[in-house]
Amino acid sequence: MRTPLRDLDTPCLLLERPLFLSNLRAMQDSVARAGKRLRPHAKTHKCSRVSRAQLDAGAVGVCAAKLSEAEALLAAGVEPVLVTGPVVTQAKLERVAALRSAGRRLSLAVDSEEAARRLESACARAGAVAEVLIDVDPRLGRTGVSVARAPSLADFIGTCRHLRLAGLQMYAGNVQHLQDHAERRARSLELMGEGAELFRELRRRGFAMTVFTGGGTGTFDIDTGVPELTDLQVGSYAVMDVQYLGLGSREDPAAFGHFRPALRVLSTVLSANARGHVTVDAGLKTLYRDTPAPAVAAPAGGAYAYDWYGDEYGKVSVPSGAPALAVGDLVEIVPSHCDPTINLFDRLHVVEDGAVVEVWPIDLRGKSQ
Ligand SMILES: Cc1ncc(COP(=O)(O)O)c(C=O)c1O
């Protein structure tokens, strides 16, 4: 298949394959150089074909935020899967137990005795054993148990005959987007250092834990400096977005150049009657609203700027001196925030040299349970 971009209907989502593959390679090489393993998060791209490419590039498994995402991955033959968010409802726990009985490689993060007790009884009823990781709160207060209370949760899990404590998870979402690399580094090492101390302490106390997973794209080259951390569960690096592209890095205070913008929304100019801007067909329903605003990647060289113009429309400003945009022209836009933007689409059009070469279903789309 080789479909030129001009033959696509818009708005639609593009994945620039060479940039995507270079992102996978860059992360895999960085993690391997540090002697760590990669367990990338599928919450970003919601596409089992992307997860498959990550496994092919050397990842040891993948993460999912929700059980329904994990189920879609398993249905596509992608495993092992770690569910990084708490699972507590009865319906889900029964499905977890059934998957474990069927021998599927699925593990769960747990952050309370109550969640562990519920999982234990579901597994006991099904005659299954579930592998769990204690989710440790990086002082964010969203999910996770505090470092201080984690040992008593570990003791409780130790009494559950159908649970096996495999390790710790700690995702410091509160530091990933700190602009200044030195500040991000100091803060992440402080928090992940607390998790590392807990990991050592629990092992001293006889828990045979082998996994300490954590880290995001913003700290990918920082958390590798934590000796106890075994796995990185980064997500955004595979496709990138404006939020991450503008962060400071070790090399450049204003750019995060390790990974490239592989994801674009392809849109069409619908109206060009106004002075100084045109209207495109990508609005709030196709580009999730966040800060900073999306960036215009193509046509290149015009310093065009995107802003939302309601649910269905976007406003692309055309600065004086830039080549004019006309009705029917294509505009490629890099989203502010990749995860919730991808969740608005059914398909990823995989692009090479200006033509679509494959179409991948976004099969985890809408899997919010
Ligand atoms: C628990 C967890 N792990 C990993 C990630 C991946 O993070 P990033 O997209 O910053 O690489 C996320 C993203 O929100 C997350 O919630």
The ligand as an SDF file (V2000), in Angstrom:
LIG
                    3D

 16 16  0  0  0  0  0  0  0  0999 V2000
    1.7480    5.0390   35.8120 C   0  0  0  0  0  0  0  0  0  0  0  0
    2.3760    5.6280   34.5880 C   0  0  0  0  0  0  0  0  0  0  0  0
    3.5270    5.1060   34.1340 N   0  0  0  0  0  0  0  0  0  0  0  0
    4.1410    5.5890   33.0290 C   0  0  0  0  0  0  0  0  0  0  0  0
    3.6170    6.6510   32.3180 C   0  0  0  0  0  0  0  0  0  0  0  0
    4.3390    7.1470   31.0740 C   0  0  0  0  0  0  0  0  0  0  0  0
    4.7750    8.4170   31.2380 O   0  0  0  0  0  0  0  0  0  0  0  0
    5.3320    9.3700   30.0700 P   0  0  0  0  0  0  0  0  0  0  0  0
    4.2610    9.5480   29.0800 O   0  0  0  0  0  0  0  0  0  0  0  0
    5.6850   10.5710   30.8200 O   0  0  0  0  0  0  0  0  0  0  0  0
    6.5210    8.6830   29.4950 O   0  0  0  0  0  0  0  0  0  0  0  0
    2.4350    7.2560   32.7730 C   0  0  0  0  0  0  0  0  0  0  0  0
    1.8850    8.4360   32.0940 C   0  0  0  0  0  0  0  0  0  0  0  0
    1.0310    9.1450   32.5510 O   0  0  0  0  0  0  0  0  0  0  0  0
    1.7950    6.7280   33.9300 C   0  0  0  0  0  0  0  0  0  0  0  0
    0.6430    7.2470   34.4050 O   0  0  0  0  0  0  0  0  0  0  0  0
  1  2  1  0
  2  3  1  0
  2 15  2  0
  3  4  2  0
  4  5  1  0
  5  6  1  0
  5 12  2  0
  6  7  1  0
  7  8  1  0
  8  9  2  0
  8 10  1  0
  8 11  1  0
 12 13  1  0
 12 15  1  0
 13 14  2  0
 15 16  1  0
M  END
$$$$
